[in-house]
């Protein structure tokens, strides 16, 4: 039996539904409906292609990492330095892919955080060049990195996102260019940094120049290159540049190549420096020995950090959980703490809060996390940390950050030239004429900045005479850091037996 009230309520509900249906705006016509359906199907098809492609993008670098790790573990005769280079580049590729996926999701959700930290502008560009120069060499492409003679060494910029944008552009240039040259150029004027990536690839037709910036779209070119990639690079780059308040432009002609340009604000935080004065990595610091406490539940990561910090003279202690770290900090005095955020039991933020309350601002606290959203600490609380670094951490950036927060006066490898001289003099006995010829060629290549040929020439030097192995190792080290100035100086200081 239905009561009067129940019947009245049902009538009201039906009336409300009819009212909504009448007031709802219908599509203009069937063409509009068909256009919307076609757009939805195209998006669905693009995402299906993306899922198939991203599997290849992930498995390829994983296979390289897994394969080389097994070879080194078995002692199969592989060169550890070559294996390390492949593993590092593959890991960087995976990191960029994961960060790209997260960035696309963040942009679609409208949740984006910008981190304007202090970075080395020239070093950032050189690191990207170092990453792709060997790949360009393998394809027979000329690769050059051009920096102005004078620019601010330190600027304020979101390093991770700018690096990501440059990696995407240079990666595409190498991928789609089959012959010719690629140039990565940095310009700086009036607090504005301009990054340019030039290639001699197939070019992009005018009608496609806007579409290629859409997610999951890839360049429409012939050959295998079109089947490689997840179709996210340019979409991410465009989104990142917009987020940073910059401008991304494209100039391209079919058959002649392309030039992508990024213009961003880069306010300097230091005076102008001369690029001719070589910057080399620190090997120690002046003053009393500083102590660092490492806190991380990942023992492999602790081992990497401990080795890195010990090499530059820090006294290092470690803890794998928050309680142990706090107990160590209560018994001893530390100058800085490097703490992971995600740990079982106490989180890194809780540990940082206890350590800040215990030692105040006299203790520098650096936080590490694989989650970019962690960078601002616990919501509603004043930050208990001095710096935040995103995993996987670039070890040079970690050393730089420690130096700034501890006000360290670094001792660079320039101060240790006696060690280099000992290495060079040990190479002087019985040097073959072929090795001398390779050394002379290396000098010429360094002078003209012919990066793509340097690695092959160093390998030829090493093969020409086993006595040149110590020198080759030093040259490889310079090449890995894209440190051509130090390499040139080393070659010029070779003993007379090499001339």
Secondary structure, 3 states (H helix, E strand, C coil): CCCHHHHHHHHHHHHHHHHHHHHCCCCCCHHHHHHHHHHHHHHHHHHHHHHHHHHHHHHHHHHHHHHHHHHHHHCCCCCHHHHHHHHHHHHHHHHHHHHHHHHHHHHHHCCCCCCCEEEEHHHHHHHHHHHHHHHHHHCCCEEEEECCCEEECEEEECHHHHHHHHHHHHHHHHHHCCCCEEEEEEEEECCEEEEEEEECCCCCCHHHCCHHHCCCCCCCCCCHHHHCCCCCHHHHHHHHHHHCCCEEEEEEECCCEEEEEEEEECCECCCEEECCCCCCCEEEECCCCCEEEEECCCHHHHHHHHHHHHHCCCEEEEECCHHHHHHHHHHCCCCEEEEECCCCCCCHHHHHHHHHHHHHHHCEEEEEECCHHHHHCCCCCCCCCCEEEECCCCHHHHHHHHHHHHCCCEEEHHHHHHHHHHHHHCCCCCCCHHHHHHHHHHHHHHHHCCHHHHHHHHHHHHHHCHHHHHHHHHHHHHHHCCCHHHHHHHHHCCCHHHC
